[in-house]
Amino acid sequence: MNRNPDHYSAMLLQGLLTLAIVMYRFLQIRRIHIHAFLAGLLMDLADTDGSMRREASQDFEALGQLKRKSAELAGSLGAPGVVTNSILAQESFAVLASEIPEAIHETEDKPVSRMSLEEFLNVEGSEDTTEEPDSPQSEAAIAQITEALKFARYVFFLRERLGDDAHAAEEISFRTAYVAQKGFVSMKMAEPILRVFKEYELEIRAMMKVAELEQKCLHPPSAWAYPKPRATQVVCRLHKTECPYIKHGWDLNVVSAGEAYGWIGMVLEPGRYLKCKLEDELEDIFKLIKKK
C-alpha cells in the first residue's frame, strides 16, 4: 500500500470483483465470499510493482511463476487452502486461446433461494472455523472461486487492452458475452454480471448469438463471423472445401490479420477465404439492434 498504491488498488479491485462475481451466484457454501475476496486480493501478492500481472495474463510461464509465488506467500500469511488452491488453479489466456471446439455444456445447479443477511452470515461461518481441505464443501468452493477469479482477471485484462476508451464498459460486456458463449469463461459466472448492463442487453445477446452461430460449424473451430462486433459474413478459416455449408464463388479476401474478439482465440490471417452459409443467419441476429 505504501510502496505502490496503484498496484495495491488494483489488488483490492480484483478482490472485490471476484467477491461480486461469486455473490451474484447466491452459493450457499461456507465462507465462500471471504475466500473469494482473499483469492482475488492475494492472486498478485508476489507481483511487487504490477508488471508481472500484465505478462502473466498471456504468458503461461509468467503466470506459473506468479501464482506459485503468490500462493506460497499467501500460505505463509495464513491464507486458507481454498484460497491458495484457487490461485494455483489459474490458467493463462494463451492456454485458453487454443480454442475450445465445442460449447461447454455446464451441469445445472440446483435452484437456490435468496438469502437474508442473517442466513448470509451463518453461511460465512465464524472466524475460528477449522477447514478440511479435502471436504466436498472445500472442493466446491475451489471450483467456484477458480472460475470467478479467472473471470475477474479477464475483465482486468480487457480493461488494460482497451485503455482509456470511453466505451470500455460497453466493450467489456460485449466481449465477455462472446467469450462466455464460446466456453472460455463460465457462462454461469458471466450471466448474472452481464444482467447489470441493462442498457447493452440487445448488443450482449447479439454477441452471444454470434458466438453460438460459430459453434454450429461442422468443422470447429473453422467458422469465423467477420467483421466483429457487427458481423455481416461468416468465413471458413480452415478452408474445409468438402463442407456442405461452403458458398462457392463468394470468396472473401482478408487484407489484414483479424484478432480474436475478446483477445482469446486464434487470429484470422490475411488471405482468401471461402464463405459459409451460416452467415445467412446473421441478418436476423442484428435486426433488433438496428430497430433500437
C-alpha positions as CSV (number, residue, x, y, z in Angstrom):
1,M,0.0,0.0,0.0
2,N,2.8,2.4,0.9
3,R,5.3,1.5,-1.9
4,N,2.9,1.1,-4.8
5,P,-0.6,2.5,-4.1
6,D,-1.7,1.9,-7.7
7,H,-0.9,-1.8,-7.6
8,Y,-2.4,-2.1,-4.2
9,S,-5.7,-0.5,-5.5
10,A,-5.6,-3.0,-8.4
11,M,-5.3,-5.9,-6.0
12,L,-8.2,-4.6,-3.9
13,L,-10.4,-4.1,-7.0
14,Q,-9.6,-7.7,-8.2
15,G,-10.6,-9.0,-4.8
16,L,-13.8,-7.0,-4.8
17,L,-14.7,-8.1,-8.3
18,T,-14.0,-11.8,-7.6
19,L,-16.3,-11.4,-4.5
20,A,-19.0,-9.7,-6.5
21,I,-19.0,-12.4,-9.2
22,V,-19.4,-15.1,-6.5
23,M,-22.1,-13.1,-4.6
24,Y,-24.2,-12.9,-7.7
25,R,-24.4,-16.7,-7.8
26,F,-26.0,-16.9,-4.3
27,L,-24.0,-20.0,-3.5
28,Q,-24.6,-21.5,-0.1
29,I,-21.0,-22.7,0.5
30,R,-19.5,-21.9,3.9
31,R,-17.1,-18.9,3.9
32,I,-17.0,-18.7,0.1
33,H,-17.4,-15.0,0.0
34,I,-14.5,-14.4,2.4
35,H,-12.3,-16.8,0.4
36,A,-13.3,-15.3,-2.9
37,F,-12.2,-11.9,-1.9
38,L,-8.9,-13.2,-0.5
39,A,-8.2,-15.1,-3.6
40,G,-8.7,-12.1,-5.8
41,L,-6.7,-9.9,-3.4
42,L,-3.8,-12.2,-3.0
43,M,-3.5,-13.5,-6.6
44,D,-0.9,-10.8,-7.4
45,L,0.7,-10.7,-3.9
46,A,4.1,-11.7,-5.3
47,D,4.0,-9.0,-8.0
48,T,5.5,-6.1,-6.2
49,D,5.1,-3.5,-9.0
50,G,2.2,-4.8,-11.1
51,S,4.4,-5.7,-14.2
52,M,4.3,-9.5,-13.8
53,R,0.5,-9.5,-13.8
54,R,0.3,-8.0,-17.3
55,E,2.7,-10.5,-18.6
56,A,1.0,-13.4,-16.8
57,S,-2.3,-12.7,-18.5
58,Q,-1.0,-14.2,-21.7
59,D,2.3,-16.0,-20.9
60,F,2.0,-19.4,-19.4
61,E,5.4,-19.4,-17.7
62,A,4.9,-15.9,-16.2
63,L,1.6,-16.9,-14.8
64,G,3.1,-20.1,-13.4
65,Q,5.8,-18.2,-11.6
66,L,3.3,-15.5,-10.3
67,K,0.7,-17.9,-8.9
68,R,3.3,-20.2,-7.3
69,K,5.0,-17.3,-5.5
70,S,1.7,-15.6,-4.6
71,A,0.2,-18.9,-3.2
72,E,3.4,-19.5,-1.2
73,L,3.3,-16.0,0.3
74,A,-0.4,-16.2,0.9
75,G,0.0,-19.5,2.7
76,S,2.8,-18.1,4.9
77,L,0.4,-15.4,5.9
78,G,-2.2,-18.0,7.0
79,A,-4.5,-17.9,3.9
80,P,-6.8,-21.0,3.8
81,G,-6.1,-23.8,1.4
82,V,-9.2,-22.9,-0.5
83,V,-7.6,-19.6,-1.4
84,T,-4.2,-20.8,-2.3
85,N,-5.6,-23.7,-4.3
86,S,-7.8,-21.4,-6.3
87,I,-4.8,-19.2,-7.1
88,L,-2.7,-22.2,-8.2
89,A,-5.6,-23.4,-10.5
90,Q,-5.5,-20.2,-12.6
91,E,-4.8,-20.6,-16.4
92,S,-3.2,-18.1,-18.8
93,F,-5.4,-16.7,-21.6
94,A,-2.7,-18.0,-24.0
95,V,-3.7,-21.6,-23.0
96,L,-7.4,-20.8,-23.5
97,A,-6.5,-19.3,-26.9
98,S,-6.0,-22.9,-28.3
99,E,-9.8,-22.6,-28.8
100,I,-12.5,-24.9,-27.5
101,P,-14.1,-26.6,-30.5
102,E,-17.5,-27.2,-28.9
103,A,-19.5,-25.2,-26.5
104,I,-19.2,-26.3,-22.9
105,H,-22.4,-27.7,-21.5
106,E,-22.3,-27.0,-17.8
107,T,-24.3,-29.0,-15.4
108,E,-27.3,-27.4,-13.9
109,D,-27.2,-26.0,-10.4
110,K,-30.0,-26.7,-8.0
111,P,-32.1,-23.6,-7.7
112,V,-31.3,-21.6,-4.5
113,S,-33.4,-19.1,-2.8
114,R,-32.2,-15.6,-2.0
115,M,-30.6,-15.3,1.5
116,S,-31.4,-12.9,4.2
117,L,-28.5,-11.1,5.9
118,E,-28.7,-13.4,8.9
119,E,-28.6,-16.5,6.6
120,F,-25.7,-15.0,4.7
121,L,-23.7,-14.5,7.9
122,N,-24.5,-18.0,9.1
123,V,-23.2,-19.5,5.8
124,E,-20.0,-17.5,6.1
125,G,-19.3,-19.0,9.5
126,S,-17.2,-17.8,12.4
127,E,-13.5,-16.9,12.1
128,D,-12.3,-19.9,14.1
129,T,-13.8,-22.4,11.7
130,T,-11.5,-25.4,11.0
131,E,-11.1,-26.0,7.3
132,E,-11.0,-29.5,5.9
133,P,-9.1,-29.2,2.6
134,D,-10.5,-32.4,1.0
135,S,-14.1,-31.9,2.1
136,P,-16.8,-31.6,-0.6
137,Q,-17.5,-28.1,0.6
138,S,-13.9,-27.1,0.1
139,E,-13.7,-28.7,-3.4
140,A,-16.9,-26.9,-4.4
141,A,-15.6,-23.6,-3.1
142,I,-12.3,-24.0,-5.0
143,A,-14.1,-24.8,-8.3
144,Q,-16.4,-21.8,-8.0
145,I,-13.6,-19.4,-6.8
146,T,-11.2,-20.6,-9.5
147,E,-13.8,-19.7,-12.2
148,A,-14.7,-16.4,-10.6
149,L,-11.1,-15.3,-10.3
150,K,-10.4,-16.3,-13.9
151,F,-13.4,-14.2,-14.9
152,A,-12.2,-11.2,-12.8
153,R,-8.7,-11.5,-14.3
154,Y,-10.2,-11.5,-17.8
155,V,-12.2,-8.3,-17.1
156,F,-9.0,-6.5,-15.9
157,F,-7.1,-7.9,-18.9
158,L,-9.8,-6.4,-21.2
159,R,-9.7,-3.1,-19.3
160,E,-5.9,-2.8,-19.9
161,R,-6.2,-3.7,-23.6
162,L,-9.0,-1.1,-24.1
163,G,-7.1,1.6,-22.2
164,D,-9.0,4.9,-21.8
165,D,-11.7,4.0,-24.3
166,A,-14.8,6.0,-23.4
167,H,-16.9,2.9,-24.2
168,A,-14.8,0.5,-22.2
169,A,-17.7,-0.8,-20.0
170,E,-19.8,-1.5,-23.2
171,E,-16.9,-3.2,-24.9
172,I,-16.1,-5.3,-21.9
173,S,-19.7,-6.5,-21.6
174,F,-19.8,-7.4,-25.4
175,R,-16.5,-9.3,-25.4
176,T,-17.3,-11.1,-22.2
177,A,-20.6,-12.2,-23.6
178,Y,-18.9,-13.6,-26.7
179,V,-16.1,-15.5,-24.9
180,A,-18.5,-16.9,-22.3
181,Q,-20.8,-18.3,-25.1
182,K,-17.7,-19.8,-26.7
183,G,-16.9,-21.5,-23.4
184,F,-13.7,-19.7,-22.5
185,V,-15.2,-18.4,-19.2
186,S,-18.1,-19.8,-17.3
187,M,-21.4,-18.7,-18.6
188,K,-22.9,-19.3,-15.2
189,M,-20.5,-16.8,-13.7
190,A,-20.9,-14.3,-16.6
191,E,-24.7,-14.2,-16.9
192,P,-25.6,-12.5,-13.6
193,I,-22.9,-9.9,-14.1
194,L,-24.0,-9.2,-17.7
195,R,-27.5,-8.6,-16.5
196,V,-26.2,-5.5,-14.7
197,F,-25.6,-3.9,-18.1
198,K,-29.2,-3.5,-18.9
199,E,-28.6,-0.7,-21.5
200,Y,-26.5,-3.0,-23.6
201,E,-28.8,-6.0,-23.3
202,L,-29.6,-6.3,-27.1
203,E,-25.9,-6.0,-28.1
204,I,-24.9,-8.5,-25.5
205,R,-27.5,-11.0,-26.7
206,A,-26.3,-10.4,-30.3
207,M,-22.7,-11.2,-29.5
208,M,-23.8,-14.4,-27.7
209,K,-25.8,-15.4,-30.7
210,V,-22.8,-14.7,-33.0
211,A,-20.6,-17.0,-30.8
212,E,-23.4,-19.6,-30.8
213,L,-23.6,-19.4,-34.6
214,E,-19.9,-20.0,-34.9
215,Q,-20.3,-23.1,-32.7
216,K,-22.7,-24.6,-35.3
217,C,-19.7,-25.1,-37.6
218,L,-19.3,-28.7,-38.8
219,H,-15.5,-28.4,-38.6
220,P,-14.9,-26.4,-35.4
221,P,-13.3,-24.0,-34.8
222,S,-13.3,-23.0,-38.5
223,A,-16.4,-20.7,-38.7
224,W,-15.4,-17.1,-38.2
225,A,-18.0,-14.3,-38.1
226,Y,-16.4,-11.3,-39.9
227,P,-16.0,-8.5,-39.0
228,K,-16.9,-8.3,-35.3
229,P,-18.8,-7.0,-33.5
230,R,-21.4,-6.2,-36.3
231,A,-20.5,-9.2,-38.4
232,T,-22.0,-9.4,-41.9
233,Q,-20.2,-12.5,-43.2
234,V,-19.0,-15.9,-42.0
235,V,-15.8,-17.3,-43.5
236,C,-14.2,-20.8,-43.3
237,R,-10.9,-20.2,-41.6
238,L,-9.6,-23.8,-42.1
239,H,-10.6,-24.0,-45.8
240,K,-12.9,-27.0,-45.5
241,T,-13.8,-27.3,-49.2
242,E,-15.8,-30.5,-48.7
243,C,-18.2,-28.9,-46.1
244,P,-21.8,-28.6,-47.3
245,Y,-22.0,-25.2,-45.8
246,I,-19.5,-23.7,-48.2
247,K,-20.7,-20.9,-50.5
248,H,-18.7,-21.4,-53.7
249,G,-17.9,-18.4,-55.8
250,W,-18.2,-15.9,-53.0
251,D,-14.7,-15.9,-51.6
252,L,-13.6,-13.1,-49.3
253,N,-10.1,-11.5,-49.4
254,V,-8.9,-10.5,-46.0
255,V,-6.0,-8.0,-46.2
256,S,-5.0,-7.6,-42.6
257,A,-5.0,-10.1,-39.7
258,G,-8.1,-10.1,-37.5
259,E,-7.6,-10.6,-33.8
260,A,-9.9,-12.9,-31.8
261,Y,-12.8,-10.9,-30.5
262,G,-12.1,-10.6,-26.8
263,W,-8.4,-11.5,-27.4
264,I,-8.9,-15.1,-26.6
265,G,-8.7,-17.5,-29.6
266,M,-6.8,-17.7,-32.9
267,V,-6.3,-14.9,-35.3
268,L,-7.6,-14.7,-38.8
269,E,-4.5,-14.4,-41.0
270,P,-4.6,-12.3,-44.2
271,G,-5.6,-14.3,-47.3
272,R,-8.6,-15.6,-49.4
273,Y,-11.3,-17.4,-47.5
274,L,-14.4,-19.4,-48.6
275,K,-17.7,-18.1,-47.3
276,C,-20.1,-20.1,-45.1
277,K,-23.9,-20.5,-45.4
278,L,-24.1,-19.8,-41.6
279,E,-23.8,-16.1,-42.5
280,D,-27.4,-16.2,-43.7
281,E,-28.5,-16.2,-40.0
282,L,-26.5,-13.1,-39.2
283,E,-29.1,-10.6,-40.5
284,D,-31.8,-11.9,-38.1
285,I,-29.3,-11.6,-35.2
286,F,-28.8,-7.8,-35.7
287,K,-32.3,-6.8,-36.8
288,L,-33.4,-5.9,-33.3
289,I,-30.3,-3.7,-32.7
290,K,-31.0,-1.8,-35.9
291,K,-34.5,-1.0,-34.8
292,K,-33.3,0.2,-31.4
